[in-house]
Amino acid sequence: MVVINPPTPSDTRSALADWLELQTLENARGVSTRSTLLNVLDILEDEATEPNSIDTETGEVLDEAILEERRHQFIDIVFEELDYRQQVLGESYPFTVDAARHRLVLKEDQTKKPGQVVYLFCLLACAIRECKLQPTNVLTQAEQQIADAFQVCACLAAGGYIDGEVSSFGFPRATGTGFLTALRQTFARFGFGNVRTNDDIPDGLPTSLKDGGIDVIAWRNHPDGMPGKLYLVGQCASGKNWRDKSVVEYIKQLHGSWFTQQPAEHSTPAMFIPFPFHHDIDGPHGSFSEKVKTRFGYEERRFGVIFDRLRITYFANACMAFADFHREQVEGAERFDQVISWVQNTRQTAGLVHA
């Protein structure tokens, strides 16, 4: 069993919401309330070690009534974040939020709803990546399996969003195929574009490429089967350093180096991350929403479409609801049991399974 690290004063509303969700997973009844937050808030205030709280703008000592009001605002903001997640995801959110009563409850048997499984995977993967669960060595095996399971989630999300076909291209591939073989197989399905043969590789190109920085390739065919289609090329980043990566440069290298006839001139770049996009943004609802919208627009210029935890959950759930013949065109869907097993095993190892 592991211990969930307590929040810090610098944690954002999203980070605090994650913490409360983890607490709900740990709770024997699968319930968290405002008192859960008040208890940790007391600890945070004690650690501040200031005999009197000071208003940072005026320098005046704050009386108890003002401090109590701020505590209520703190709780309201966290539950506002949780309620936002519930509104966006609907049945795919694995918790029930009662924002008015400040109550968070874990839904029963989350394995029956693919979206809920994907959400819990992303929540736990983020907690592990952020070292929120201690000691970290207890979850070493789980951490080693995150990237592979996350690629499954990303492929499902791409399939649900594009409403089409998906190639799980990231290395290591479940098929065990090498880079050029996998590229040929993918674009044979795509229906256009000529991949170089082994005898037609110009000197100077890499000879041992794994995936060329590309993890997910998705497209939506027209009934006529002709070129010029919705075409998405994405990269998965399960760590907080996702802003150090961008698939845009890799798309140019892919099309410019490995094809004698490009499959398309235009494609949609995408980034898949298990964190809520706004995980490092803070503020109350009014200004917060505008901040997030502005940041999405800013980051889109470099990364393309960003699929964060909420978008991945929503569209992965949509993909798993496809008819069988449709879902079979999404590579990774056949390995969804791997994600279910990861969530179940990680919760068991961490002691995050309520009685």
Secondary structure, DSSP 8 states (H G I E B T S, - for coil): --EE----TT--HHHHHHHHHHHHHHSTTSEEEHHHHHHHHHHHHHHH--SS-B-TTT--B--HHHHHHHHHHHHHHHHHHHHHHHHHHGGGSSEEEETTTTEEEE-S-GGGSHHHHHHHHHHHHHHHHTT-EESGGGGHHHHHTHHHHHHHHHHHHHHHHHTSEEEE-SSS-TT---HHHHHHHHHHHHT--EE--GGG--TTS-SS-SSTT--EEEEE--TT--S--EEEEEEE--SGGGGG--HHHHHHHHHHHSEEE-S-S--EEEEE-SS-TTTT----HHHHHHHHHHHHHHHHHHHSEEE-HHHHHHHHHHHHTS-HHHHTTBTTGGGHHHHHHHHHHHHHHHT----
